[in-house]
Amino acid sequence: MFIPSATPSSTFSISTATAHRVSLSFSSSCSSYLAASSLCSLSVRFGVRMPVFPCLSPSLNVRAMAEIVRDKESTDKNVAHEASSPEESRNEPSLSRTFLHASSEEELLAGIRKEREAGKLPPDIALGMEVLYHNYKTAVFESGNPRADEVVLSNMTVALDRMFSDVEEPFDFSPYHKALREPFDYYLFGQNYIRPLVDFRNSYVGNISLFYEMEEKLQQGHNIVLMSNHQTEADPAVIALLLEATNPSIAERMTYVAGDRVLIDPLCKPFSMGRNLICVYSKKHMNDVPEFVEMKRKANTRSLKEMALLLRGGSQIIWIAPSGGRDRPYPQTQEWYPAPFDASSVDNMRRLAEHSGTPGHIYPLAILCHDIMPPPPHVEKEIGEERVISFHGVGVSVAPGINFSEISAACENPEEAKEAYTHALHNSVTEQYNVLKSAIHGKQGLQASIPDVSLSQPWNS
């Protein structure tokens, strides 16, 4: 459903000059789909079109891939693909074709050096692109795919072209960003890029029947809010890949509350452009540059209005991470667990859904995928983190919706109810996460299922 903008056309961006002022050094940062905590900082308080089957091992026909992108309604929608096509990227005009002309690893890396020496590619971004290439290559080769070299070259050719194109002509995100599917399909590009990193043999979905339940509610005009933990920049692609065999429409229509880091980092922006986003500035980084604080607050207010408008229209599914950031391992044990949820963020999102005038449902969702692209050890101000990448099993699970009124009935005051509801959601996410952890890291597989979390591999059905 298309929802017209509630505000004048405004953009969510920082100029190239400004971006370099806040440092595009290739060091650790918190670039992520998150920013739920930024909802707390607002002054306003509220109260696949193309399913594919990853278990197959397809040949990589680059021209066939380009044809599928050009004709999304073709009858070949069930053909699996692991690589994006350079020809697909040519569908969209760009200022340079340096990377699309490359036919080998040597030419691709030489293209990075050429544009850096020409002054068109900042040295820190050039270094980031080169490191990304090598890390991605290592991860894809870990998979044992006999055509790993072709997958790497195809996907990195398109990725580097999209990154460089944005450096030349930066894209500005509006408070509500609709996924760009034409003339270049950024959604499909993101799926094909992450797909070779997922070990589907050791990946699992928890409670698949609830995703069907969500689809039914969306068809009835209801809204769905997923309160989730957050692990990597690849979370949206992982969710979509694990659901594409059974619930592709959920994956494609989902809107993510996204922090500003994924909207200004040149190595991340092309992947963000393929997702539906509510763009906000993270509370954690609100004061990084004092002169931008007021601008960020105004932008967040516009984004909140856009979300309210979306929910009033109904049939929306919103993903939000109330922790306000990516999970990180406990320093003492190096064990990963869902980061605590911020009660104010949960309550603000709940109120927003309840006051939309449309029936809404809040589900706790757990995701485990930190192995394929872990965040830096610490949250830092600088933009531009090194992408450490691996081939690994992943998982996503959802539990039945949790009703606020049922939780609050046993509480003595609103503040206690707010905390109790937040704990109920987080406890559910943690329980599901532990089941996924047992299945993937504990190598228990489907046997890790418990009465409340039934694991399956729907792509094998």
C-alpha positions as MATLAB code, in Angstrom:
seq = 'MFIPSATPSSTFSISTATAHRVSLSFSSSCSSYLAASSLCSLSVRFGVRMPVFPCLSPSLNVRAMAEIVRDKESTDKNVAHEASSPEESRNEPSLSRTFLHASSEEELLAGIRKEREAGKLPPDIALGMEVLYHNYKTAVFESGNPRADEVVLSNMTVALDRMFSDVEEPFDFSPYHKALREPFDYYLFGQNYIRPLVDFRNSYVGNISLFYEMEEKLQQGHNIVLMSNHQTEADPAVIALLLEATNPSIAERMTYVAGDRVLIDPLCKPFSMGRNLICVYSKKHMNDVPEFVEMKRKANTRSLKEMALLLRGGSQIIWIAPSGGRDRPYPQTQEWYPAPFDASSVDNMRRLAEHSGTPGHIYPLAILCHDIMPPPPHVEKEIGEERVISFHGVGVSVAPGINFSEISAACENPEEAKEAYTHALHNSVTEQYNVLKSAIHGKQGLQASIPDVSLSQPWNS';
ca = [
       0.000    0.000    0.000;
       1.387    3.396   -0.962;
       1.136    6.003    1.781;
       1.620    9.605    0.616;
       4.106   11.711    2.533;
       2.768   13.535    5.552;
       5.484   16.143    5.406;
       7.141   18.215    2.717;
       9.737   16.299    0.768;
      12.705   16.314    3.090;
      15.854   14.290    2.927;
      17.823   12.414    5.537;
      21.384   13.107    4.631;
      24.683   14.650    5.497;
      26.687   16.299    2.771;
      29.895   14.709    1.538;
      31.919   17.410    3.198;
      30.091   16.886    6.473;
      30.501   13.131    6.251;
      34.244   13.541    6.112;
      34.082   15.948    9.037;
      32.604   13.222   11.192;
      35.354   10.963    9.808;
      35.081    8.281    7.196;
      38.140    6.534    8.605;
      38.128    2.775    8.192;
      37.770    2.042   11.883;
      35.080    0.568   14.080;
      31.703    2.214   14.435;
      28.106    1.335   15.190;
      26.620    1.114   11.705;
      23.357   -0.699   12.031;
      19.648   -1.152   11.508;
      18.541   -0.023   14.925;
      17.988    3.364   16.446;
      14.957    2.365   18.428;
      16.429    4.228   21.370;
      16.319    7.426   19.361;
      12.545    7.308   19.632;
      13.065    8.109   23.301;
      14.958   11.292   22.420;
      12.054   12.830   20.574;
      10.092   15.568   22.243;
       6.869   14.026   20.944;
       5.718   11.184   23.184;
       2.927    8.879   22.111;
       1.067    8.009   25.370;
       9.556  -11.699   -2.824;
       8.201  -11.006   -5.799;
      10.815  -13.647   -6.677;
      11.042  -16.553   -4.201;
      14.197  -18.606   -4.616;
      15.307  -21.798   -3.000;
      18.747  -21.663   -1.393;
      19.187  -25.404   -1.068;
      19.844  -25.661   -4.804;
      23.279  -25.275   -6.378;
      22.569  -23.340   -9.577;
      24.914  -22.505  -12.360;
      25.631  -18.812  -12.468;
      24.302  -17.464  -15.719;
      24.991  -13.742  -15.583;
      22.822  -12.898  -18.572;
      19.919  -14.928  -17.173;
      20.215  -12.947  -13.948;
      19.995   -9.688  -15.840;
      16.895  -10.894  -17.661;
      15.204  -11.778  -14.370;
      15.902   -8.305  -12.994;
      14.487   -6.679  -16.130;
      11.406   -8.869  -16.146;
      10.229   -9.477  -12.606;
       7.027  -11.095  -13.868;
       8.738  -13.842  -15.855;
       7.871  -17.475  -15.175;
      11.440  -18.231  -14.108;
      10.835  -16.824  -10.621;
      11.725  -20.082   -8.900;
      15.255  -20.295  -10.281;
      17.912  -19.861   -7.575;
      20.743  -17.372   -8.069;
      23.707  -16.508   -5.947;
      25.287  -13.738   -7.957;
      24.294  -10.261   -9.033;
      24.994   -9.342  -12.611;
      27.178   -6.489  -13.861;
      24.657   -6.136  -16.668;
      21.957   -5.590  -14.043;
      23.904   -2.609  -12.725;
      24.101   -1.164  -16.237;
      20.337   -0.709  -16.166;
      20.919    2.434  -14.125;
      22.956    5.384  -15.403;
      26.150    6.025  -13.477;
      28.982    8.503  -13.681;
      31.607    5.793  -14.079;
      31.769    2.238  -15.389;
      35.206    1.444  -13.959;
      34.170   -1.614  -11.990;
      31.604   -2.995  -14.428;
      34.315   -3.251  -17.060;
      36.416   -5.518  -14.829;
      36.606   -9.162  -15.849;
      38.998  -10.420  -13.165;
      40.033   -9.829   -9.574;
      43.145   -8.006  -10.738;
      41.127   -5.582  -12.848;
      38.626   -5.001  -10.040;
      41.324   -4.116   -7.511;
      43.158   -2.054  -10.110;
      39.938   -0.082  -10.589;
      39.950    0.867   -6.907;
      43.540    2.106   -7.172;
      42.791    3.965  -10.391;
      39.870    5.920   -8.919;
      41.800    6.636   -5.720;
      44.780    7.990   -7.667;
      42.424   10.066   -9.815;
      41.122   11.689   -6.650;
      37.585   10.373   -7.204;
      37.722    7.863   -4.364;
      38.828    9.009   -0.882;
      41.752    6.882    0.375;
      39.882    5.593    3.443;
      36.916    4.452    1.358;
      39.257    2.889   -1.212;
      40.966    0.937    1.556;
      37.598   -0.140    2.913;
      36.489   -1.412   -0.483;
      39.681   -3.399   -0.944;
      39.482   -4.962    2.519;
      35.815   -5.760    1.928;
      36.685   -7.542   -1.320;
      39.260   -9.794    0.336;
      37.076  -10.547    3.374;
      34.087  -11.367    1.186;
      36.199  -13.591   -1.028;
      37.553  -15.518    1.956;
      34.058  -16.059    3.352;
      32.539  -17.263    0.073;
      35.424  -19.668   -0.512;
      34.816  -21.055    3.000;
      31.447  -22.291    1.732;
      33.054  -24.806   -0.613;
      30.961  -23.533   -3.522;
      32.678  -24.874   -6.675;
      31.885  -21.588   -8.431;
      32.976  -19.343   -5.595;
      35.317  -17.350   -7.812;
      32.465  -16.436  -10.158;
      30.148  -15.577   -7.268;
      32.756  -13.290   -5.703;
      33.619  -11.511   -8.933;
      29.971  -11.011   -9.941;
      28.763   -9.785   -6.554;
      31.776   -7.606   -5.767;
      31.732   -6.057   -9.243;
      28.195   -4.824   -8.706;
      28.806   -3.913   -5.037;
      31.874   -1.789   -5.799;
      30.079   -0.124   -8.705;
      27.125    0.821   -6.483;
      29.429    2.080   -3.720;
      31.511    4.174   -6.087;
      28.427    5.537   -7.823;
      27.170    6.790   -4.475;
      30.511    8.416   -3.704;
      30.274   10.272   -7.031;
      26.601   11.156   -6.632;
      25.418   10.574   -3.022;
      21.893    9.311   -2.488;
      19.737   11.158    0.061;
      17.339    9.138    2.220;
      13.933   10.594    3.034;
      12.487   10.073    6.547;
      10.477    7.220    5.039;
      12.460    5.420    2.366;
      10.822    2.946   -0.004;
      13.080    0.185   -1.308;
      14.513    1.003   -4.729;
      13.566   -1.815   -7.117;
      13.874   -0.058  -10.496;
      15.733    0.536  -12.759;
      18.293   -1.230  -10.533;
      16.914   -3.708   -8.017;
      18.772   -2.905   -4.793;
      16.673   -5.405   -2.821;
      17.669   -8.322   -5.032;
      21.265   -7.088   -5.054;
      21.374   -7.259   -1.246;
      19.838  -10.727   -1.188;
      22.294  -12.100   -3.734;
      25.232  -10.549   -1.915;
      24.438  -12.091    1.491;
      23.099  -15.435    0.205;
      26.556  -17.044   -0.357;
      27.461  -16.273    3.270;
      24.585  -18.298    4.722;
      25.096  -21.983    5.467;
      21.522  -23.108    4.877;
      22.332  -26.658    5.977;
      22.882  -25.293    9.483;
      20.269  -22.524    9.517;
      16.818  -22.604   11.099;
      13.484  -20.815   11.392;
      11.557  -20.945   14.668;
       7.748  -21.179   14.662;
       7.210  -20.806   10.919;
       3.431  -21.068   11.439;
       3.431  -17.652   13.131;
       4.793  -16.022    9.999;
       1.751  -17.373    8.151;
      -0.389  -15.926   10.937;
       1.258  -12.551   10.395;
       0.532  -12.686    6.688;
      -3.138  -13.277    7.406;
      -3.299  -10.327    9.788;
      -1.571   -8.067    7.262;
      -4.091   -9.109    4.628;
      -6.860   -8.114    7.061;
      -5.358   -4.621    7.312;
      -3.751   -5.112   10.713;
      -0.309   -3.803   11.666;
       2.538   -5.982   12.938;
       5.431   -4.744   15.083;
       8.436   -7.012   15.558;
      10.427   -6.249   18.712;
      13.773   -7.804   17.926;
      17.353   -8.103   18.974;
      19.860   -6.813   16.420;
      23.143   -8.457   15.448;
      24.564   -7.298   12.127;
      24.118   -4.971    9.184;
      22.959   -8.096    7.339;
      19.922   -8.698    9.613;
      17.345   -7.607    6.980;
      18.858   -9.858    4.319;
      19.098  -12.805    6.715;
      15.441  -12.474    7.695;
      14.418  -12.246    4.049;
      16.584  -15.188    2.946;
      15.194  -17.486    5.622;
      11.597  -16.564    4.754;
      11.777  -16.328    0.968;
      10.707  -19.940    0.360;
       7.546  -19.575    2.469;
       6.749  -15.939    3.233;
       8.465  -13.739    0.632;
       5.840  -11.005    0.904;
       6.688  -10.439    4.577;
      10.355  -10.050    3.719;
       9.744   -7.591    0.894;
       7.161   -5.401    2.608;
       8.920   -5.173    6.000;
       9.957   -1.686    7.115;
      13.018   -1.329    9.322;
      13.711    1.429   11.814;
      17.239    2.308   10.698;
      19.949    4.305   12.404;
      21.824    7.019   10.555;
      25.022    4.982   10.356;
      23.705    2.729    7.584;
      22.471    5.808    5.730;
      25.812    7.605    5.442;
      28.453    4.856    5.356;
      29.379    4.476    1.634;
      30.019    0.753    2.000;
      26.596    0.175    3.553;
      24.328    2.633    1.735;
      23.656    0.499   -1.383;
      22.301   -2.291    0.826;
      20.136    0.152    2.795;
      18.683    1.512   -0.447;
      17.071   -1.879   -1.085;
      15.040   -1.867    2.151;
      11.947   -0.014    3.319;
      13.239    2.237    6.100;
      12.105    4.688    8.727;
      15.283    6.738    9.051;
      16.256    8.082   12.455;
      19.324    9.383   14.211;
      20.414    7.093   17.006;
      20.217    8.456   20.536;
      23.679    6.997   21.139;
      25.162    9.338   18.535;
      22.831   12.320   18.942;
      25.548   14.506   20.476;
      28.554   13.315   18.480;
      28.665   16.622   16.573;
      27.034   19.347   18.728;
      26.116   21.643   15.838;
      23.990   18.874   14.291;
      21.918   18.038   17.370;
      18.955   20.262   16.506;
      18.934   19.093   12.896;
      18.894   15.478   14.063;
      16.003   16.073   16.457;
      13.915   17.722   13.743;
      14.687   14.866   11.364;
      13.598   12.342   13.992;
      10.337   14.196   14.530;
       9.624   14.010   10.785;
      10.432   10.300   10.798;
       8.092    9.689   13.719;
       5.272   11.432   11.841;
       5.967    9.251    8.802;
       5.731    6.120   10.941;
       2.462    7.289   12.474;
       1.068    7.862    8.992;
       2.155    4.419    7.815;
       0.508    2.720   10.776;
      -2.733    4.653   10.281;
      -2.891    3.231    6.770;
      -2.720   -0.339    8.090;
      -1.138   -3.519    6.679;
       2.324   -2.503    7.861;
       5.007   -4.731    9.346;
       7.645   -2.780   11.268;
      10.926   -4.188   12.599;
      12.569   -2.335   15.472;
      15.450   -3.071   17.855;
      14.554   -1.596   21.276;
      18.128   -2.149   22.492;
      19.186    0.780   20.302;
      22.184   -1.091   18.886;
      23.722   -4.358   17.855;
      24.277   -7.183   20.327;
      27.839   -7.660   21.476;
      29.491  -10.474   23.441;
      29.871  -10.162   27.191;
      33.497   -9.087   27.796;
      34.011  -11.633   30.560;
      32.700  -14.695   28.714;
      32.619  -13.642   25.050;
      29.165  -15.230   24.918;
      26.507  -13.520   22.781;
      23.043  -12.698   24.118;
      20.307  -10.246   23.072;
      21.124   -6.816   24.471;
      18.624   -5.429   27.021;
      15.607   -3.596   25.611;
      15.027    0.051   26.459;
      11.642    0.303   28.174;
      10.911    3.794   26.865;
      11.575    2.669   23.297;
       9.231   -0.306   23.704;
       6.545    1.849   25.257;
       6.766    4.570   22.621;
       6.441    2.030   19.811;
       3.545    0.310   21.574;
       1.705    3.606   22.023;
       2.328    4.538   18.430;
       0.787    1.252   17.265;
      -2.141    1.441   19.670;
      -3.027    5.025   18.734;
      -2.962    4.353   14.977;
      -6.675    3.545   14.854;
      -5.804    0.205   13.237;
      -5.569   -3.191   14.983;
      -1.957   -3.924   15.879;
       0.028   -6.876   17.194;
       3.466   -6.944   18.796;
       5.590  -10.063   18.363;
       9.006  -10.821   19.900;
      11.504  -11.865   17.256;
      14.983  -13.333   17.741;
      17.778  -13.380   15.219;
      21.153  -15.103   15.403;
      23.596  -14.181   12.649;
      26.544  -12.401   14.265;
      29.004  -14.951   12.867;
      28.620  -13.830    9.263;
      29.311  -10.131    9.926;
      30.060   -9.319   13.591;
      30.057   -5.694   14.752;
      33.182   -4.018   16.144;
      33.871   -4.834   19.817;
      32.932   -1.328   20.961;
      30.559    1.443   19.892;
      32.543    4.361   18.465;
      31.742    7.663   16.815;
      33.611    7.198   13.548;
      31.886    6.080   10.375;
      33.435    3.251    8.385;
      34.038   -0.053   10.145;
      35.932   -3.014    8.763;
      33.511   -5.712    7.607;
      34.709   -9.006    9.047;
      32.798  -11.660    7.115;
      32.317  -15.431    7.474;
      30.250  -18.286    6.060;
      27.996  -19.629    8.817;
      24.576  -20.898    9.825;
      21.994  -18.331   10.945;
      18.555  -18.375   12.502;
      15.392  -16.375   13.035;
      12.453  -17.166   15.297;
       9.219  -15.478   16.318;
       6.969  -16.131   19.312;
       3.244  -15.445   19.758;
       2.243  -11.826   20.145;
       2.331  -10.418   23.672;
      -0.621   -8.305   24.782;
       0.188   -5.260   26.902;
      -3.137   -5.228   28.734;
      -2.608   -8.787   29.958;
       0.795   -7.865   31.369;
      -0.278   -4.541   32.852;
      -3.295   -6.073   34.661;
      -0.957   -7.447   37.314;
       0.947   -4.172   37.764;
       0.287   -1.413   40.276;
       1.235    1.594   38.132;
       2.052    2.556   34.494;
       5.804    2.601   35.078;
       5.769   -0.903   36.488;
       3.622   -2.042   33.566;
       6.055   -0.525   31.076;
       8.998   -2.355   32.631;
       7.091   -5.634   32.951;
       6.047   -5.560   29.299;
       9.594   -4.833   28.186;
      10.914   -7.743   30.250;
       8.268  -10.081   28.833;
       9.311   -9.237   25.273;
      13.026   -9.490   26.006;
      12.638  -12.763   27.903;
      10.850  -14.277   24.923;
      13.529  -13.074   22.521;
      16.232  -14.507   24.804;
      14.481  -17.871   25.075;
      14.183  -18.123   21.302;
      17.773  -16.985   20.839;
      19.032  -19.713   23.156;
      17.176  -22.339   21.130;
      18.726  -21.027   17.904;
      22.108  -20.981   19.623;
      21.755  -24.621   20.672;
      20.734  -25.611   17.159;
      23.520  -23.716   15.368;
      26.445  -23.380   17.762;
      25.569  -26.402   19.859;
      25.049  -28.408   16.656;
      21.820  -29.915   17.968;
      19.966  -28.970   14.802;
      16.231  -29.545   14.795;
      16.562  -31.477   18.056;
      17.087  -28.154   19.849;
      13.359  -27.429   19.511;
      11.353  -26.923   22.695;
       7.559  -26.768   23.174;
       7.519  -22.992   22.643;
      10.030  -22.900   19.786;
       9.622  -25.370   16.934;
      12.537  -25.251   14.494;
      12.349  -26.087   10.809;
      14.207  -25.620    7.528;
      11.395  -24.609    5.175;
      13.704  -24.372    2.158;
      14.061  -28.176    2.382;
      10.322  -28.814    2.336;
];
